[in-house]
Amino acid sequence: MTHTDEIIEKTERYGANNYHPLPIVISKAQGVWVWDADGNRYLDMLSAYSALNQGHCHPRLIQTLKDQAERVTLTSRAFHNDQLAPFYEKVAALTKKEMILPMNTGAEAVETALKAARRWAYDRKGVKANQAEVIVCHDNFHGRTLGAVSLSSNDEYKRGFGPLLPGIKTIPYGDAEALEAAINENTAAFLVEPIQGEAGIIIPPEGYLKQVRDLCSKHNVLFIADEIQSGLGRTGELFACDHEAVEPDMFILGKALGGGVMPVSAVAASKDVLGVFEPGSHGSTFGGNPLACAVAIEALNVLEEERLVENAKELGTYFMDELNQLTHSSIREVRGKGLFIGIELTEPARPFCEKLKEKGLLCKETHENVIRFAPPLIITKEELQEALDHIRDVL
Ligand SMILES: Cc1ncc(COP(=O)(O)O)c(CNc2cccc(C(=O)O)c2)c1O
């Protein structure tokens, strides 16, 4: 039995069966590369679903982690710490928002956004108590907590977890008319992924985000952009909303905000929105901890100073052009923006992901028949060409 086999056997013996991972055990990682327990090297084309935009174990992030870990790691919010204010300042400048609320996971930030939107509806918009509604899109993915799965249209995410949150309306993605029809005087917010990730890299029609912006302004509804997966350079712009020069009322950030080193998420909005929270109304033990904040500040510095957004735009265009020349009969569509790309097949994608793994390329199927490619944004053209060599062998 190999070391890989031993690890997988123990995982299956003790671990809850809530994932179906590829049969690979990663024991080392650096940049775009990972190594399995038996010393085989792979090109990571998934980036932990866009949490590793800066690449694995970025030296600047590891050094920041070590330095901060020797100073202070956690204070709770019962006291100030010297990393939180600089984190606030950095994220506020990045999002052009007045106020930030720090959390840890993406789902926690989504829950925060839902609470802020509902309270804003009651305290600022005058919606009657417990009547606030939030509009979301079919095939959304906003996390696995009970509030987040209440938003989902996917039964496998919801079965057996009821009763779920009331006050949720679901409309087709990309349909601005459906949004206007769903809005009423109780609508607090429209929560949307500017590009849907887990649905299979679904890009809305050109102009959709601008229509959303105009409708939400017209009807005094909060436009909340969940940029946890699409943000921080992934699509070739800083935020996916930037493709249409649209400013949402609220950004939800996560994943690469922590540089793939620490769980860090945040909600960014105006004082009018995030000012609805008063002491004791919301919080988190680890939210805004100094270790996470120090790493997040450096993760954003790396994003800017290593020009990762520009790299994603330039290499994303190259990658898409090359993928569009594939001729495999099972390819239905190649779609994406920047280095956020999906190949939709006419058959299950899993076997192709397993073949690519055998070639030394790691990716994962999403929604059964889509292969998603989302490499770290530090990837070079030469590394992308190596990935393309493997992809051409399989597709
Ligand atoms: C758009 C979006 N919003 C919220 C979340 C939730 O973030 P957290 O996972 O940090 O709570 C995501 C997460 N995206 C995502 C993608 C693929 C797998 C998984 C998984 O739960 O294993 C999660 C996401 O892609």
PDBQT file of the ligand as one rigid body, heavy atoms in Angstrom, charges set to zero:
ROOT
HETATM    1  C1  LIG A 401     -19.281  32.875  -4.801  1.00  0.00    +0.000 C 
HETATM    2  C2  LIG A 401     -19.048  32.194  -3.466  1.00  0.00    +0.000 A 
HETATM    3  N1  LIG A 401     -19.654  32.691  -2.355  1.00  0.00    +0.000 NA
HETATM    4  C3  LIG A 401     -19.464  32.111  -1.139  1.00  0.00    +0.000 A 
HETATM    5  C4  LIG A 401     -18.649  31.007  -0.995  1.00  0.00    +0.000 A 
HETATM    6  C5  LIG A 401     -18.456  30.403   0.397  1.00  0.00    +0.000 C 
HETATM    7  O1  LIG A 401     -17.127  30.618   0.826  1.00  0.00    +0.000 OA
HETATM    8  P1  LIG A 401     -16.519  29.637   1.966  1.00  0.00    +0.000 P 
HETATM    9  O2  LIG A 401     -16.360  28.274   1.317  1.00  0.00    +0.000 OA
HETATM   10  O3  LIG A 401     -15.175  30.281   2.320  1.00  0.00    +0.000 OA
HETATM   11  O4  LIG A 401     -17.491  29.611   3.132  1.00  0.00    +0.000 OA
HETATM   12  C6  LIG A 401     -18.003  30.466  -2.119  1.00  0.00    +0.000 A 
HETATM   13  C7  LIG A 401     -17.135  29.257  -1.920  1.00  0.00    +0.000 C 
HETATM   14  N2  LIG A 401     -16.827  28.547  -3.093  1.00  0.00    +0.000 N 
HETATM   15  C8  LIG A 401     -16.584  27.206  -3.092  1.00  0.00    +0.000 A 
HETATM   16  C9  LIG A 401     -16.260  26.627  -4.306  1.00  0.00    +0.000 A 
HETATM   17  C10 LIG A 401     -16.032  25.264  -4.381  1.00  0.00    +0.000 A 
HETATM   18  C11 LIG A 401     -16.104  24.476  -3.249  1.00  0.00    +0.000 A 
HETATM   19  C12 LIG A 401     -16.444  25.065  -2.046  1.00  0.00    +0.000 A 
HETATM   20  C13 LIG A 401     -16.541  24.201  -0.822  1.00  0.00    +0.000 C 
HETATM   21  O5  LIG A 401     -17.405  24.511   0.012  1.00  0.00    +0.000 OA
HETATM   22  O6  LIG A 401     -15.750  23.256  -0.729  1.00  0.00    +0.000 OA
HETATM   23  C14 LIG A 401     -16.667  26.444  -1.954  1.00  0.00    +0.000 A 
HETATM   24  C15 LIG A 401     -18.201  31.069  -3.375  1.00  0.00    +0.000 A 
HETATM   25  O7  LIG A 401     -17.604  30.588  -4.498  1.00  0.00    +0.000 OA
ENDROOT
TORSDOF 0
